[in-house]
Amino acid sequence: MISLFLAATLSSTALVAPAAVSPASDDKVTTGVAKGRDRLDSATSTSSLKEADIEKLAPRSIGDLLRDIPGIRAEASTGEGLASISIRGLPIASSGVKFVQLQEDGLPVLEFGDIQGIGPDALIRADLNLAQVEVIRGGSASTFASNSPGGLINFLSKTGDVAGGAVALTAGLDYDQYRVDVDQGGAISDTLRYHVGGFFRQGEGPRRTGYDAQRGGQIKLNVTKRVDGGYVRLYGKYLDDRTPFYDTIPVRATGTDADPRVRDIAGLDSTRDILLSRHIRDVLLLDGNNNPVRHDLADGQRTKVASIGLEAQLALAGWTVTERFRVAHVSGALTTPFTSAYLPAGQAAALLGGAGARLSYANGPRAGEAIADPSSLNGNGLLAAINVLDLRLNSLRNVTNDVRASRVWGVGGGELTTTAGLYAARQTIDRDALWATLVSDVRGDGAAALVDVTTASGRALTQDGVYAYNLALAGGTRRRRVDVDYAINAPFASANYHIGRVAIGGSLRYDIGSANGRVFGADLGGGRIGTVTRDIDGDGVISVPETRVGVTPLTAPAPVDYDYRYLSYSTGINFRIAEPLAVFARYSRGARANADRILFSPIVDTGDGSLAVRDAAYDPVKQAEIGVKYRRDGLTLNLTGFWAKAQDTNVDVVTSQIIERAYRATGLEFEGGLRRGPFALTAGATYTDAEITRDAVDPAVVGNRPRHQAKLIFQATPQLVTERFSLGAVFLGTTDSYAQDSNLLRTPGYVTTNAFVQVRPAARLLLSLNASNLFDTRAITSFDEATIPASGILRARPLNGRTVSTTLRADF
């Protein structure tokens, strides 16, 4: 039985805008609908962030930015990419952005948001090019974009509508980062305008790594030609950025699974440190063609994007035709520790080298020095077996085209808006996953060093801190190559009839997709070899680690060859009870096609590349929502209740276990805004009651709450705005959640506080001070473990600690 609840939501205002309510003519939704219309006339749940709001928030990443939007669950603990993001109780069963699509100017930056090693948030930067962010939750997102049943998040660029530009200089006050942003736009002629902008930054970043872990920037340009009945726009983007990936960090836990008491281990600050180090930089292994190569861990998340696009809107024979096209060449790397293991040093030595095994430093200022008392090492007595993931993102090229035609017809005293269109996309995933296993001590300040292990008889089991040139902790598995092309063609249509106070409409989309290519890896079985003995460093001697060298079985590929089809639909009704008040209801069905996550599993037949489990091609999502919207005299309130039912077919990137289950969620969403003179308050909260309703792999979890799903997430932003200054705070909170689906270990809830002060000492000059996590709260988004182990050491994923920055901006 469908359960619908009411909740208060302010979807019609910007979250921290000085003016809590826009004039009706400006308060429109354009993302995920056929035609822009007043939010009170639209049967959708939407939010937006304007440029001024983003400037006050000063987000450290896109994931950080999205934490401030009601209904969105963003686990922004990994740095500037690979955040896990979902909407309204839809699951985060593994990682990434599965049921939500991130767009830039109306087209997806990646067709699939959970591609291993890269997320769409890594391809977007919040700089002076960004005009606003529009979000639509559920509703027509299922039919106006592919692979987005949960919602759409659209990052819209400036297009030179407003003449002028700005230069902004930003520096971290308690962390090492320096950044310059520039933009300029305006008219070239009466019918031609432009906008260009970009940024460059460099520094260690919010966490201590011992080197400049952040370096890079982007530039964007667009030119718009106004023509009769519309416009034609050409645009381009070049992004080349290097940022660190923040993996788990060890913390010490006491208490019980239901009430864990977490504290930092000696010598390691969980909110400021990470196991990246000036002494752990090079990794030697075999590349995707099985040739020796040495890569730098400082590359971290390396992202390169070169894209060019066309957007046009034309009036043709009474129809408004909109064309969007973009081709993007995307490549990069992810070179980082990933899901490493932490053990007491004496225990680790015995496990690796047997009784009497000895430890010594392999590099750093104490290289060659014996570790006489492992139990007191760095005050914490821990060693780390570092799994170095070297993911070569050779190509994630994608080509996308969306063309649609709309027309408004006068019918029976009302307006009938009809739209028809065709979406076509091609997404390449060409990637090599390479591994090595290192041994290091555990300390912060970017000063960890590699450790050598020898047996009691003096036999060296490591080589300069390297234990294996593969993923030794998983038996040398997970070294893989993927070279697959995904194609999607999706015709869609909608009709909306608006008469008087009533608007009623519906939309359909039919996705036709295919996957073709090949994969390589010993994990595929069939006698394929993934570990060999090789003199990888070329010194003429075979060391113990060189008997564990990962190779890719290039002569034994397995095909990928399958297709799928599914229908999406959405229907809704909106009733404008009075000028400031409307009610709406909507029911939708959409789906998300699965991509590389299901490869290297029994889901795909290694013989002919077909799907052994046909239902795994895509995961359907059904949703219903009902709500009330109110907007008048500086007060905006929306009341929305939601129900969702979803299927998820996945593979856990930490354990490599198959996930095949169904979920149900019901919830309440509140968002509101109030403006009285110089004072403004915006607030939001989402209550979600979710459960696993079916599990084909582990029936024991049926009835449990999905992992990472809090009952309540909330935001509140009070601020004071005058002509000369603005000040305010952003409170972001969550109640506790379960670390894993077994519902044993709880992840504590938290509230973080961001604060901002802006002073305008002169016209066109702005001085800002921004603090993220002002009170330095230990805010843990998840644990990798399902229960507290005997060692008491948990692998935690915390948000960054306090970071304070200052910005001087000059407008011209």
WOFENZI-V13241 format. One record per helix or strand of 3 or more residues. SS is the DSSP state (~ for helix, > for strand). FROM is the first residue (numbers start at 0). TO is the last residue. If there is no record, write none. Layout:
BEGIN
ss: [SS,SS]
from: [FROM,FROM]
to: [TO,TO]
END
This chain:
BEGIN
ss: [~,>,~,~,>,>,>,~,>,~,>,>,>,>,>,>,>,>,>,>,~,>,>,>,~,>,~,>,>,>,>,>,~,>,>,~,~,>,>,~,~,>,>,>,>,~,>,>,>,>,>,>,>]
from: [38,44,50,61,71,83,99,119,129,140,150,163,175,191,213,229,248,259,281,291,296,299,318,340,344,357,373,381,397,413,449,465,471,479,501,521,544,557,580,595,613,617,634,657,678,698,711,724,749,764,779,792,802]
to: [40,49,56,65,74,86,103,122,136,143,156,171,186,204,226,242,254,263,285,295,298,315,336,343,352,360,378,394,410,440,453,468,473,498,520,523,546,577,592,597,616,631,650,675,694,700,720,733,761,771,782,797,810]
END
